[in-house]
């Protein structure tokens, strides 16, 4: 492998000192003649010089890289969040090191350790692990952390950006009720995340407020936990499985609230395959407002989760904390909004 060009190689070709080359290439304010500066820059270009970022970080004790850990980038929900993070990071001269935990608490903790060892000073994480001792330890040793989407209990010194899933579940169920539905199902992957639990609570609160006592079988929760490599295909497949369960219920619901859009899309796919027309024979509503929901037929009614904005804000807060601009605010909760499309039929005359 060819040896990389160093500032000493450039200094030798330019007949000057390595210190002068370093000052020119780092845009230092140190006075250097226009001619010499142009000569150094020309030689650096001719020799294909690439700055040693690791060396620069050791000298300045400042990393221009932030770590991001999400369950799976294959899920469109997390893709949108990461896009928001990258946009803000890039505008501020930072790079993003992205890690997929693949639904594995062990892999998540391994990534946290690796990022800290690489002297990454800022981390944005959507955690699926209930164990935070390691994360709190790194925070106490200088790691800046912003937790997104899924709340982390007992996070010491980090900032949390959440979403009001309870309110989202309530708005979705109430929307169906106002469309004339009373036989409303809630379907979800295992309730091992605060988001899924809170959507169920919101659904139950809306039903109770409007005097509706749901059939117990209308609440369908799968037991199979996501495997490490499933990504969004798990949610889609789970939706298909849940649709089959709903069709087996003697007293079928007329509308279904799915825990997220990919589950809802999987349900629509399976219902159509079974000859059930959406929304004519069964209405579906999701939560997240991923872009795919606008493309399918019928277009999916859903609850908007401001994913891109969450990513942008998470990165903004993280960079402020890395630069010592800490405030007394410890968390922020983003609010849901109803997105009405074509997958819900009005039963009102």
Legacy VTK file of the C-alpha trace (Angstrom):
# vtk DataFile Version 3.0
C-alpha trace
ASCII
DATASET POLYDATA
POINTS 349 float
0.000 0.000 0.000
1.389 3.378 -1.026
2.583 5.594 1.843
0.337 8.618 2.473
1.682 12.080 1.847
2.605 13.964 5.038
3.174 17.633 5.799
6.901 16.800 5.914
6.780 15.691 2.268
5.072 18.953 1.322
7.544 21.000 3.391
10.468 19.334 1.638
9.037 20.060 -1.830
8.171 23.654 -0.882
11.546 24.285 0.821
9.892 25.424 4.040
9.168 24.080 7.522
6.532 21.503 8.441
5.122 24.020 10.928
4.489 26.520 8.133
2.795 23.850 6.003
0.606 22.874 8.948
-0.436 26.485 9.507
-1.329 27.010 5.840
-3.312 23.786 5.475
-5.212 24.355 8.720
-6.202 27.905 7.676
-4.303 29.393 10.591
-4.109 33.185 10.952
-0.329 32.909 11.231
1.225 35.342 8.674
2.529 33.572 5.551
3.295 35.274 2.241
0.689 34.921 -0.495
3.240 33.305 -2.797
4.349 30.689 -0.264
0.760 29.921 0.711
-0.214 29.351 -2.933
2.880 27.177 -3.452
2.086 24.965 -0.442
-1.529 24.536 -1.492
-0.468 23.649 -5.051
2.057 21.046 -3.899
-0.454 19.559 -1.442
-2.915 19.132 -4.300
-0.298 17.646 -6.619
0.770 15.115 -3.945
-2.878 14.218 -3.128
-2.450 15.220 0.516
-5.269 14.097 2.833
-5.371 15.610 6.362
-5.039 13.160 9.249
-8.274 13.800 11.114
-7.373 11.443 13.963
-4.116 13.314 14.537
-5.898 16.635 14.490
-8.415 15.359 17.035
-5.590 14.273 19.350
-4.031 17.745 19.169
-7.256 19.696 19.670
-8.950 17.125 21.937
-12.079 17.700 19.865
-13.842 15.186 17.630
-15.789 16.403 14.621
-17.720 13.136 14.489
-20.950 12.263 16.272
-22.287 8.763 16.785
-25.836 7.688 15.971
-27.359 4.373 17.074
-30.786 3.306 15.762
-32.499 -0.106 15.689
-32.390 -0.402 11.890
-31.800 2.048 9.049
-33.893 -0.244 6.810
-36.960 1.039 8.667
-38.143 4.216 6.835
-39.006 5.791 10.180
-35.371 5.785 11.323
-34.114 6.696 7.858
-35.985 9.995 8.088
-34.591 10.738 11.553
-31.030 10.034 10.378
-31.498 12.326 7.363
-32.401 15.160 9.746
-29.354 14.423 11.896
-26.983 14.304 8.923
-28.350 17.531 7.454
-27.691 19.485 10.654
-24.329 17.803 11.300
-23.096 18.561 7.788
-24.101 22.232 8.021
-21.997 22.501 11.167
-18.923 20.707 9.823
-19.526 17.396 11.615
-19.605 13.849 10.300
-22.011 11.091 11.362
-20.931 7.576 12.310
-24.092 5.473 11.987
-24.626 2.189 13.850
-27.573 -0.232 13.611
-28.285 -2.067 16.858
-30.448 -4.587 14.928
-32.826 -4.936 17.889
-29.963 -6.335 20.011
-29.280 -4.772 23.442
-25.865 -6.477 23.453
-24.909 -4.984 20.088
-26.219 -1.583 21.170
-23.992 -1.598 24.258
-21.045 -2.787 22.176
-21.507 0.155 19.804
-21.737 2.625 22.694
-18.429 1.306 24.056
-16.750 1.400 20.628
-17.868 4.976 19.922
-16.597 6.144 23.304
-13.264 4.410 22.755
-12.965 6.194 19.406
-13.243 9.489 21.344
-16.620 10.366 19.874
-17.894 13.039 22.258
-21.534 13.103 21.168
-24.127 10.355 20.735
-27.731 10.323 19.494
-29.464 7.072 20.348
-32.837 5.394 19.934
-32.313 2.737 22.554
-33.944 -0.677 22.733
-31.951 -1.698 25.819
-33.260 -1.383 29.353
-29.738 -1.403 30.804
-28.236 2.070 30.989
-25.490 1.688 33.598
-22.821 1.685 30.880
-24.337 4.721 29.128
-24.587 6.683 32.388
-20.966 5.806 33.137
-19.809 7.267 29.824
-21.948 10.378 30.356
-20.203 10.950 33.697
-16.898 10.697 31.791
-17.788 13.391 29.272
-19.978 11.739 26.626
-22.846 13.992 25.524
-26.020 12.012 24.862
-29.361 12.838 23.259
-31.956 10.047 23.444
-34.650 10.101 20.766
-38.088 8.550 20.322
-37.923 5.869 23.030
-37.684 7.235 26.566
-34.759 6.026 28.691
-35.587 5.852 32.390
-32.969 7.185 34.821
-30.758 8.698 32.121
-28.260 10.819 34.059
-27.280 14.060 32.395
-28.563 13.319 28.893
-31.249 15.123 26.907
-34.388 13.306 25.758
-36.556 14.097 22.727
-39.766 12.130 22.758
-43.060 11.890 20.941
-46.487 11.864 22.601
-47.491 8.375 21.496
-50.314 8.313 24.023
-51.828 11.399 22.432
-51.196 9.875 19.001
-53.111 6.722 19.909
-55.927 8.824 21.307
-56.189 11.026 18.188
-56.186 8.000 15.870
-58.905 6.146 17.804
-61.038 9.265 18.195
-60.748 9.978 14.471
-62.145 6.510 13.726
-64.931 7.008 16.264
-65.909 10.346 14.696
-66.062 8.558 11.338
-68.772 6.348 12.837
-66.703 3.332 13.887
-67.230 1.671 17.262
-65.761 -1.761 16.507
-62.130 -0.656 16.537
-59.142 -2.966 16.925
-55.626 -2.137 18.115
-52.815 -4.287 16.711
-49.167 -4.193 17.704
-45.846 -5.959 17.922
-44.853 -6.980 21.488
-45.413 -4.221 24.049
-41.715 -4.124 24.918
-41.332 -0.458 24.006
-42.889 2.589 25.691
-44.198 3.796 22.310
-46.383 0.735 21.727
-47.665 0.701 25.295
-48.589 4.381 25.173
-50.448 4.069 21.868
-52.549 1.321 23.475
-53.258 3.541 26.488
-54.343 6.387 24.192
-56.609 4.027 22.248
-58.208 2.784 25.481
-58.732 6.327 26.765
-60.499 7.400 23.568
-62.746 4.335 23.602
-63.612 4.904 27.269
-64.343 8.603 26.746
-66.847 7.783 24.012
-68.480 5.006 26.012
-67.191 2.119 23.889
-66.258 -1.150 25.572
-64.001 -2.971 23.082
-64.099 -6.715 22.577
-60.949 -8.156 24.171
-60.150 -9.963 20.935
-59.964 -6.619 19.130
-56.660 -5.995 20.904
-54.131 -8.211 19.169
-50.477 -8.230 20.295
-47.976 -10.586 18.687
-45.607 -12.525 20.923
-42.725 -13.028 18.486
-39.903 -10.555 19.097
-38.065 -8.954 16.196
-34.938 -10.772 15.093
-31.663 -8.920 14.648
-31.846 -8.562 10.875
-35.573 -8.079 10.263
-35.707 -4.265 10.085
-38.880 -2.936 8.532
-39.693 -6.334 6.974
-40.610 -7.524 10.457
-43.247 -4.808 10.840
-44.667 -5.557 7.376
-44.767 -9.321 7.999
-46.218 -8.735 11.435
-48.994 -6.667 9.878
-49.851 -9.548 7.548
-49.953 -11.944 10.504
-52.135 -9.588 12.525
-54.550 -9.185 9.607
-55.032 -12.957 9.551
-55.803 -12.886 13.274
-58.370 -10.120 12.809
-60.110 -12.088 10.052
-60.432 -15.071 12.407
-62.432 -13.051 14.972
-66.163 -13.957 14.809
-67.175 -10.345 15.471
-64.823 -8.520 13.137
-63.944 -4.890 13.773
-64.771 -2.325 11.096
-61.586 -0.342 11.701
-58.035 -1.064 12.861
-55.437 1.139 14.543
-51.945 -0.209 13.854
-48.976 0.606 16.082
-47.053 1.999 13.093
-47.374 2.571 9.357
-45.362 -0.470 8.238
-47.671 -2.723 10.253
-50.683 -0.968 8.717
-49.247 -1.417 5.209
-48.683 -5.119 5.872
-52.300 -5.421 6.997
-53.611 -3.678 3.879
-51.546 -6.025 1.722
-52.856 -9.162 3.453
-56.484 -7.978 3.578
-56.425 -7.247 -0.143
-54.993 -10.718 -0.788
-57.851 -12.203 1.249
-60.418 -10.270 -0.786
-61.131 -7.642 1.886
-61.262 -4.166 0.360
-59.727 -1.260 2.285
-61.482 0.973 3.250
-64.811 -0.312 1.850
-64.899 -3.405 4.055
-62.323 -2.498 6.695
-60.642 0.799 7.588
-56.978 1.106 8.578
-55.027 3.876 10.282
-51.329 3.941 11.163
-48.863 6.006 13.158
-45.594 7.594 11.915
-46.492 9.121 8.510
-43.671 7.480 6.567
-43.400 8.447 2.891
-44.442 4.990 1.701
-47.887 5.590 3.204
-48.602 8.206 0.520
-47.592 5.863 -2.313
-49.662 2.759 -1.574
-53.276 2.301 -2.648
-55.295 3.346 -0.815
-53.100 6.107 0.603
-52.747 5.523 4.335
-54.440 7.744 6.896
-52.008 8.158 9.762
-50.706 10.163 12.692
-47.761 12.358 11.775
-44.559 11.907 13.749
-42.183 14.811 12.872
-39.241 12.486 12.233
-37.050 14.771 10.138
-37.540 17.604 12.625
-36.708 15.264 15.508
-33.407 14.377 13.830
-32.558 18.012 13.144
-33.389 19.111 16.680
-31.540 16.170 18.250
-28.358 17.095 16.378
-28.766 20.797 17.201
-29.113 20.063 20.916
-26.203 17.619 20.862
-23.834 20.087 19.179
-24.826 22.805 21.646
-24.076 20.494 24.568
-20.756 19.432 23.020
-19.840 23.119 22.796
-20.724 23.724 26.450
-24.085 25.446 25.806
-26.108 23.435 28.297
-29.480 24.633 29.572
-31.751 23.546 32.409
-34.137 21.914 29.935
-33.746 18.124 30.020
-36.383 16.939 27.569
-38.808 17.872 24.829
-41.928 16.041 23.653
-43.076 16.444 20.049
-46.795 16.417 19.328
-48.836 14.295 16.887
-51.019 15.546 14.069
-53.757 13.751 12.162
-53.071 13.106 8.454
-56.306 12.224 6.650
-56.021 10.190 3.444
-58.010 7.350 1.864
-57.763 4.267 4.073
-60.665 5.135 6.425
-64.323 4.899 5.388
-66.910 7.140 7.008
-69.862 5.099 8.295
-71.906 8.199 9.020
-74.848 8.825 6.720
LINES 1 350
349 0 1 2 3 4 5 6 7 8 9 10 11 12 13 14 15 16 17 18 19 20 21 22 23 24 25 26 27 28 29 30 31 32 33 34 35 36 37 38 39 40 41 42 43 44 45 46 47 48 49 50 51 52 53 54 55 56 57 58 59 60 61 62 63 64 65 66 67 68 69 70 71 72 73 74 75 76 77 78 79 80 81 82 83 84 85 86 87 88 89 90 91 92 93 94 95 96 97 98 99 100 101 102 103 104 105 106 107 108 109 110 111 112 113 114 115 116 117 118 119 120 121 122 123 124 125 126 127 128 129 130 131 132 133 134 135 136 137 138 139 140 141 142 143 144 145 146 147 148 149 150 151 152 153 154 155 156 157 158 159 160 161 162 163 164 165 166 167 168 169 170 171 172 173 174 175 176 177 178 179 180 181 182 183 184 185 186 187 188 189 190 191 192 193 194 195 196 197 198 199 200 201 202 203 204 205 206 207 208 209 210 211 212 213 214 215 216 217 218 219 220 221 222 223 224 225 226 227 228 229 230 231 232 233 234 235 236 237 238 239 240 241 242 243 244 245 246 247 248 249 250 251 252 253 254 255 256 257 258 259 260 261 262 263 264 265 266 267 268 269 270 271 272 273 274 275 276 277 278 279 280 281 282 283 284 285 286 287 288 289 290 291 292 293 294 295 296 297 298 299 300 301 302 303 304 305 306 307 308 309 310 311 312 313 314 315 316 317 318 319 320 321 322 323 324 325 326 327 328 329 330 331 332 333 334 335 336 337 338 339 340 341 342 343 344 345 346 347 348
